[in-house]
Amino acid sequence: MKKNPANYHILIVEDEPLLSMNYSDSLKEHGYNISQAMTLLTARNILCSSHIDLLILDGDLPDGKGIDLIPFIKEPNSRSINNSIPIVYLSAYGTSNKEQVKINYSNEITKILQKPIAMGNLVDQVNQIVALIPRNNQFEDNCYIRFINNSERENLLNLAIYEQGQSNYEKN
């Protein structure tokens, strides 16, 4: 029996607004529910407040390395985090970094993908992983989903671009 993507909530942790939007749009087109975070802090907040079925995690974020989120998720704790979240790790650093991540986090990371990644490939990988996720209750999420209109989307993108520019300016 094919699983209904609408029953799955994916968190995309990616600090590049256009990449995050492309990933999100591609997965939404296939019916998945998406949340997005540009920082580790935002990702932690979402993980603590929503049931996430799959995590797509960028390697480098403004407030740390993507892999820094793994212990937060995988350690048994009192937070209401799904400790068995499959993780798709995105790396832009080539084979050596990919191999090092694979060695250090082989038990925690479900799939490592090399950037740039074709959207069709990302969707295929997500579909394969979702097919393996056991599901007791259909859509057991305790959060609500809010769709934004084009104007809100444009404002968020402009804000992200502005913040990125401010960050780059402060570094110089």
C-alpha beads as a LAMMPS data file, in Angstrom:
LAMMPS data file: protein, C-alpha beads

172 atoms
171 bonds

1 atom types
1 bond types

-500.0 500.0 xlo xhi
-500.0 500.0 ylo yhi
-500.0 500.0 zlo zhi

Masses

1 110.0

Atoms # bond

1 1 1 0.000 0.000 0.000
2 1 1 1.420 3.373 -1.022
3 1 1 1.710 5.878 1.805
4 1 1 -0.009 9.252 1.609
5 1 1 2.625 12.041 1.677
6 1 1 0.109 14.374 3.339
7 1 1 0.502 12.243 6.464
8 1 1 4.187 13.145 6.789
9 1 1 5.759 16.291 8.195
10 1 1 9.256 17.144 6.946
11 1 1 11.561 19.721 8.503
12 1 1 14.027 21.332 6.102
13 1 1 16.983 22.959 7.872
14 1 1 18.738 25.040 5.203
15 1 1 20.111 28.569 5.537
16 1 1 20.083 29.413 1.832
17 1 1 16.561 30.815 1.225
18 1 1 16.340 29.869 -2.449
19 1 1 17.514 26.300 -1.859
20 1 1 15.139 25.912 1.065
21 1 1 12.281 27.239 -1.038
22 1 1 13.137 24.907 -3.935
23 1 1 13.285 21.863 -1.643
24 1 1 10.055 22.910 0.036
25 1 1 8.181 23.573 -3.214
26 1 1 9.276 20.261 -4.752
27 1 1 8.187 18.259 -1.727
28 1 1 4.918 20.204 -1.333
29 1 1 4.102 19.448 -4.976
30 1 1 4.271 15.783 -4.015
31 1 1 1.936 16.328 -1.069
32 1 1 4.308 16.531 1.899
33 1 1 3.772 18.905 4.822
34 1 1 6.842 21.109 5.239
35 1 1 8.361 23.257 7.969
36 1 1 11.511 25.252 7.369
37 1 1 14.325 26.511 9.585
38 1 1 17.377 28.575 8.693
39 1 1 19.209 28.065 11.998
40 1 1 19.836 25.337 14.565
41 1 1 17.910 27.338 17.157
42 1 1 14.793 27.518 14.983
43 1 1 15.133 23.833 14.110
44 1 1 15.300 22.891 17.815
45 1 1 12.172 24.944 18.518
46 1 1 10.266 23.260 15.690
47 1 1 11.449 19.807 16.764
48 1 1 10.212 20.453 20.306
49 1 1 6.828 21.793 19.241
50 1 1 5.880 19.579 16.275
51 1 1 5.933 15.920 15.371
52 1 1 8.532 15.661 12.594
53 1 1 8.709 12.501 10.486
54 1 1 11.817 13.336 8.413
55 1 1 14.631 15.858 8.730
56 1 1 16.530 17.316 5.771
57 1 1 19.661 18.865 7.258
58 1 1 22.228 21.182 5.678
59 1 1 25.846 20.800 6.753
60 1 1 26.650 24.451 7.502
61 1 1 24.289 26.855 9.228
62 1 1 24.815 30.377 10.593
63 1 1 24.832 29.179 14.212
64 1 1 26.774 25.929 13.823
65 1 1 27.159 22.679 11.931
66 1 1 24.057 20.739 10.932
67 1 1 25.438 17.636 12.595
68 1 1 25.300 19.502 15.934
69 1 1 21.545 18.900 15.835
70 1 1 21.929 15.104 15.801
71 1 1 22.743 14.619 19.518
72 1 1 19.829 16.923 20.385
73 1 1 17.488 14.613 18.472
74 1 1 18.964 11.208 19.210
75 1 1 19.637 11.430 22.944
76 1 1 16.810 10.084 25.089
77 1 1 15.270 13.059 26.826
78 1 1 12.116 14.441 28.301
79 1 1 11.339 16.631 25.311
80 1 1 8.622 15.381 22.992
81 1 1 11.009 14.800 20.093
82 1 1 10.690 11.820 17.797
83 1 1 14.115 10.244 18.516
84 1 1 13.857 7.950 15.501
85 1 1 13.588 10.720 12.894
86 1 1 15.259 9.686 9.652
87 1 1 17.879 12.286 8.692
88 1 1 18.877 13.253 5.159
89 1 1 22.175 15.125 5.417
90 1 1 23.090 17.558 2.615
91 1 1 26.778 18.203 2.022
92 1 1 28.379 20.690 -0.347
93 1 1 31.946 19.691 0.510
94 1 1 32.636 16.713 -1.670
95 1 1 33.475 13.097 -1.058
96 1 1 35.985 13.445 1.802
97 1 1 33.554 15.349 4.032
98 1 1 30.741 13.008 3.004
99 1 1 32.843 9.985 3.991
100 1 1 33.821 11.557 7.345
101 1 1 30.180 12.289 8.195
102 1 1 29.251 8.745 7.154
103 1 1 31.933 7.291 9.462
104 1 1 31.065 9.487 12.462
105 1 1 27.271 9.352 12.148
106 1 1 26.571 6.090 10.316
107 1 1 23.920 5.034 12.856
108 1 1 22.152 8.392 12.967
109 1 1 22.061 9.569 9.347
110 1 1 19.737 7.744 6.986
111 1 1 21.066 9.230 3.743
112 1 1 23.840 11.632 2.721
113 1 1 23.264 13.617 -0.460
114 1 1 25.816 15.722 -2.318
115 1 1 24.852 19.286 -3.241
116 1 1 23.771 20.431 -5.705
117 1 1 20.956 17.920 -5.800
118 1 1 18.324 17.608 -8.504
119 1 1 14.861 18.152 -7.075
120 1 1 13.622 14.903 -8.651
121 1 1 16.403 13.008 -6.890
122 1 1 15.555 14.644 -3.557
123 1 1 11.883 13.711 -3.920
124 1 1 12.799 10.133 -4.907
125 1 1 15.078 9.765 -1.868
126 1 1 12.404 11.185 0.454
127 1 1 9.765 8.848 -1.024
128 1 1 12.047 5.848 -0.435
129 1 1 12.706 6.829 3.167
130 1 1 9.050 7.593 3.908
131 1 1 8.107 4.158 2.572
132 1 1 10.169 2.669 5.428
133 1 1 8.729 4.813 8.235
134 1 1 6.350 2.809 10.430
135 1 1 3.073 4.612 10.942
136 1 1 0.698 3.749 13.754
137 1 1 -1.570 6.765 13.577
138 1 1 -2.238 8.657 10.406
139 1 1 -1.093 12.241 10.917
140 1 1 -0.527 12.261 14.645
141 1 1 0.855 15.787 14.547
142 1 1 0.021 18.131 17.397
143 1 1 0.727 21.292 15.428
144 1 1 -1.287 23.126 12.854
145 1 1 -0.282 23.823 9.294
146 1 1 -0.628 27.317 7.944
147 1 1 -0.210 28.002 4.272
148 1 1 1.143 31.409 3.343
149 1 1 0.115 33.475 0.359
150 1 1 2.504 34.826 -2.274
151 1 1 2.774 38.219 -0.592
152 1 1 3.765 36.672 2.761
153 1 1 6.185 34.374 0.966
154 1 1 7.818 37.315 -0.820
155 1 1 8.118 39.226 2.472
156 1 1 9.778 36.236 4.167
157 1 1 12.199 35.804 1.279
158 1 1 13.076 39.519 1.272
159 1 1 13.628 39.407 5.038
160 1 1 15.898 36.364 4.707
161 1 1 17.891 38.038 1.923
162 1 1 18.178 41.230 3.984
163 1 1 19.326 39.284 7.070
164 1 1 21.864 37.374 4.970
165 1 1 23.205 40.668 3.605
166 1 1 23.448 42.133 7.126
167 1 1 25.298 39.033 8.302
168 1 1 27.766 39.247 5.403
169 1 1 28.247 42.981 5.995
170 1 1 29.013 42.430 9.700
171 1 1 31.660 39.818 8.829
172 1 1 33.529 42.362 6.669

Bonds

1 1 1 2
2 1 2 3
3 1 3 4
4 1 4 5
5 1 5 6
6 1 6 7
7 1 7 8
8 1 8 9
9 1 9 10
10 1 10 11
11 1 11 12
12 1 12 13
13 1 13 14
14 1 14 15
15 1 15 16
16 1 16 17
17 1 17 18
18 1 18 19
19 1 19 20
20 1 20 21
21 1 21 22
22 1 22 23
23 1 23 24
24 1 24 25
25 1 25 26
26 1 26 27
27 1 27 28
28 1 28 29
29 1 29 30
30 1 30 31
31 1 31 32
32 1 32 33
33 1 33 34
34 1 34 35
35 1 35 36
36 1 36 37
37 1 37 38
38 1 38 39
39 1 39 40
40 1 40 41
41 1 41 42
42 1 42 43
43 1 43 44
44 1 44 45
45 1 45 46
46 1 46 47
47 1 47 48
48 1 48 49
49 1 49 50
50 1 50 51
51 1 51 52
52 1 52 53
53 1 53 54
54 1 54 55
55 1 55 56
56 1 56 57
57 1 57 58
58 1 58 59
59 1 59 60
60 1 60 61
61 1 61 62
62 1 62 63
63 1 63 64
64 1 64 65
65 1 65 66
66 1 66 67
67 1 67 68
68 1 68 69
69 1 69 70
70 1 70 71
71 1 71 72
72 1 72 73
73 1 73 74
74 1 74 75
75 1 75 76
76 1 76 77
77 1 77 78
78 1 78 79
79 1 79 80
80 1 80 81
81 1 81 82
82 1 82 83
83 1 83 84
84 1 84 85
85 1 85 86
86 1 86 87
87 1 87 88
88 1 88 89
89 1 89 90
90 1 90 91
91 1 91 92
92 1 92 93
93 1 93 94
94 1 94 95
95 1 95 96
96 1 96 97
97 1 97 98
98 1 98 99
99 1 99 100
100 1 100 101
101 1 101 102
102 1 102 103
103 1 103 104
104 1 104 105
105 1 105 106
106 1 106 107
107 1 107 108
108 1 108 109
109 1 109 110
110 1 110 111
111 1 111 112
112 1 112 113
113 1 113 114
114 1 114 115
115 1 115 116
116 1 116 117
117 1 117 118
118 1 118 119
119 1 119 120
120 1 120 121
121 1 121 122
122 1 122 123
123 1 123 124
124 1 124 125
125 1 125 126
126 1 126 127
127 1 127 128
128 1 128 129
129 1 129 130
130 1 130 131
131 1 131 132
132 1 132 133
133 1 133 134
134 1 134 135
135 1 135 136
136 1 136 137
137 1 137 138
138 1 138 139
139 1 139 140
140 1 140 141
141 1 141 142
142 1 142 143
143 1 143 144
144 1 144 145
145 1 145 146
146 1 146 147
147 1 147 148
148 1 148 149
149 1 149 150
150 1 150 151
151 1 151 152
152 1 152 153
153 1 153 154
154 1 154 155
155 1 155 156
156 1 156 157
157 1 157 158
158 1 158 159
159 1 159 160
160 1 160 161
161 1 161 162
162 1 162 163
163 1 163 164
164 1 164 165
165 1 165 166
166 1 166 167
167 1 167 168
168 1 168 169
169 1 169 170
170 1 170 171
171 1 171 172
